[in-house]
Amino acid sequence: KEQPMMGSLASPTGLTPLPPADAHTSSIIAPPRIITLSESSVDEVECSIHTLPKPLEREFRHVFGDEYLKRPFNVPFNGNGVASRQSLELIAIPTNQNAKEDLVAIGDHIEKEKDRLLNIFIQLGREVCDRLIKKGYWADFIDPCSGLPMLSLNCNKVYSEVDGMEILLNYKAYNAGFCKILTHPKWGSAVYPATIFAHCPVDAVKEVLQSYPGSRAVKIEMVED
């Protein structure tokens, strides 16, 4: 199926622009790592964990409103090892996949590759969110096709993956007509970005992501302006 550019590979330049990225203020909790969804899988996903810097927090609230405040509803204020509300953080988990094709190109083979990458992310997004939600926390992920939240059904504001990756990871983008195209420092425009969000303790997200096999650090040279 055809995927609009705004949710995944690019963002329309007509959207309200976010401030320029700053790698030193992106609040990285865990730097980019490569994981796979199962022991037998060869499909690798680069992911990292971040608290939300101010520019992205404004974008988050624009997209989700106060949905994240509806949970947790069962996290007690006690000292028995269960997190209290004071320990909750707004967290972003940006993910990137190395596409087999340059996704700026067009053609049936490009659309097939987008669908393959979409399915991998949807599986990861659902698994991560389900596990956090079962613990009583709020979590959601962005539909790469539309840029809209997948689980918060009453939200209709588009999230720009390109702007998010610029802010969180200092990845670069360039203008192509009315769109901004994301470029990965190693993969160029053969990249499929998508983001998961959560409102929970940092350790809860770390525990979920560390449970995936194949986790290894990746060295990414940030491109400075």
GIWO-V146135 format. One record per helix or strand of 3 or more residues. SS is the DSSP state (A for helix, B for strand). FROM is the first residue (numbers start at 1). LEN is the number of residues. If there is no record, write none. Layout:
# GIWO-V146135
{{SS:FROM:LEN} {SS:FROM:LEN}}
This chain:
# GIWO-V146135
{{A:5:3} {B:10:3} {A:23:3} {B:28:9} {B:44:8} {A:54:11} {A:67:4} {A:85:3} {B:89:10} {A:108:27} {B:138:5} {A:161:9} {B:172:5} {B:179:6} {B:191:10} {A:202:9}}
